[in-house]
Amino acid sequence: MMKYIYEFIGTFFLVFTVGLTVANPGSMGLWAPLAIGSILAVMVYAGAHISGGHYNPAISFAVFLRKQLEAKDLWIYWAVQLLAGVLAALLVVYFKGGMNSQAIPNRDVLKIFLGEFLFTFALCYVALQTTTVKATAGNSFFGWAIGFTVLAGAYALGTISSAAFNPAVALGVSILRLSPWSHLLIYFFANLLGGAVAAWLLNASHSRSTAK
């Protein structure tokens, strides 16, 4: 039970930070990616020893394909992560005093898909490389490696895809009207595909005997 609670806490604070810094950001706009990458890094450090510190259905899927998460845990992780995203977004609405009133940007669907796929792949690739192979076992940098991947992706793709790289974040930004609901399935598919490709690459380059 504790690993599910830890996944809820980490995902909640990730989506909560995304919402508070991105929704009507004012002077925070430039620094939002730094806040998001930082909260992810510290939450990974805080919870990885209990739950793995995924906070992202795409990473959980990649870890499952890496044979280091059981199917029953995958479904519960997904449910807990998405629930945390919903509750975090609703609390942002309470703090901000209402939904985003600005017009939702009209973004190119193919660019959203490609951008989300590429950086979710990068995120899962880094997460798997730093947490599931013996060559990096016991390292002290895995949290910042994961957080800084999101930081870089947010600066690179924030204006193109909203830089979710995470179905729970995508659900949260949809609730906050930062992205149209019609794009939600695009995020889900691109994110999970990115995680699957990262897991395939790790399984091809690192045998199961080299996993932690």
ChimeraX attribute file (.defattr): number of C-alpha atoms within 10 A of each C-alpha:
attribute: neighborCount
match mode: 1-to-1
recipient: residues
	/A:1	6
	/A:2	9
	/A:3	17
	/A:4	17
	/A:5	17
	/A:6	25
	/A:7	27
	/A:8	25
	/A:9	19
	/A:10	27
	/A:11	31
	/A:12	26
	/A:13	19
	/A:14	26
	/A:15	32
	/A:16	25
	/A:17	23
	/A:18	24
	/A:19	29
	/A:20	20
	/A:21	22
	/A:22	22
	/A:23	23
	/A:24	16
	/A:25	13
	/A:26	9
	/A:27	9
	/A:28	15
	/A:29	13
	/A:30	13
	/A:31	14
	/A:32	23
	/A:33	26
	/A:34	20
	/A:35	18
	/A:36	25
	/A:37	25
	/A:38	21
	/A:39	23
	/A:40	28
	/A:41	25
	/A:42	16
	/A:43	22
	/A:44	25
	/A:45	17
	/A:46	16
	/A:47	19
	/A:48	20
	/A:49	11
	/A:50	13
	/A:51	20
	/A:52	21
	/A:53	28
	/A:54	27
	/A:55	35
	/A:56	25
	/A:57	27
	/A:58	28
	/A:59	29
	/A:60	26
	/A:61	27
	/A:62	28
	/A:63	25
	/A:64	18
	/A:65	20
	/A:66	22
	/A:67	15
	/A:68	16
	/A:69	16
	/A:70	12
	/A:71	13
	/A:72	8
	/A:73	14
	/A:74	16
	/A:75	14
	/A:76	13
	/A:77	25
	/A:78	22
	/A:79	16
	/A:80	23
	/A:81	30
	/A:82	26
	/A:83	18
	/A:84	27
	/A:85	30
	/A:86	23
	/A:87	16
	/A:88	27
	/A:89	27
	/A:90	19
	/A:91	15
	/A:92	24
	/A:93	18
	/A:94	11
	/A:95	11
	/A:96	14
	/A:97	9
	/A:98	11
	/A:99	17
	/A:100	16
	/A:101	11
	/A:102	10
	/A:103	9
	/A:104	11
	/A:105	13
	/A:106	9
	/A:107	15
	/A:108	10
	/A:109	14
	/A:110	11
	/A:111	13
	/A:112	22
	/A:113	19
	/A:114	17
	/A:115	25
	/A:116	30
	/A:117	24
	/A:118	19
	/A:119	26
	/A:120	31
	/A:121	26
	/A:122	21
	/A:123	27
	/A:124	31
	/A:125	24
	/A:126	18
	/A:127	23
	/A:128	23
	/A:129	21
	/A:130	21
	/A:131	21
	/A:132	21
	/A:133	17
	/A:134	15
	/A:135	14
	/A:136	16
	/A:137	14
	/A:138	11
	/A:139	11
	/A:140	11
	/A:141	12
	/A:142	22
	/A:143	24
	/A:144	19
	/A:145	18
	/A:146	24
	/A:147	26
	/A:148	21
	/A:149	20
	/A:150	27
	/A:151	23
	/A:152	16
	/A:153	24
	/A:154	23
	/A:155	16
	/A:156	16
	/A:157	17
	/A:158	16
	/A:159	12
	/A:160	17
	/A:161	24
	/A:162	23
	/A:163	25
	/A:164	27
	/A:165	33
	/A:166	29
	/A:167	26
	/A:168	30
	/A:169	31
	/A:170	28
	/A:171	25
	/A:172	29
	/A:173	26
	/A:174	18
	/A:175	23
	/A:176	22
	/A:177	17
	/A:178	22
	/A:179	21
	/A:180	16
	/A:181	14
	/A:182	9
	/A:183	17
	/A:184	15
	/A:185	14
	/A:186	19
	/A:187	29
	/A:188	23
	/A:189	16
	/A:190	25
	/A:191	32
	/A:192	26
	/A:193	20
	/A:194	28
	/A:195	32
	/A:196	24
	/A:197	20
	/A:198	27
	/A:199	25
	/A:200	16
	/A:201	12
	/A:202	22
	/A:203	16
	/A:204	10
	/A:205	10
	/A:206	17
	/A:207	11
	/A:208	15
	/A:209	8
	/A:210	12
	/A:211	20
	/A:212	13
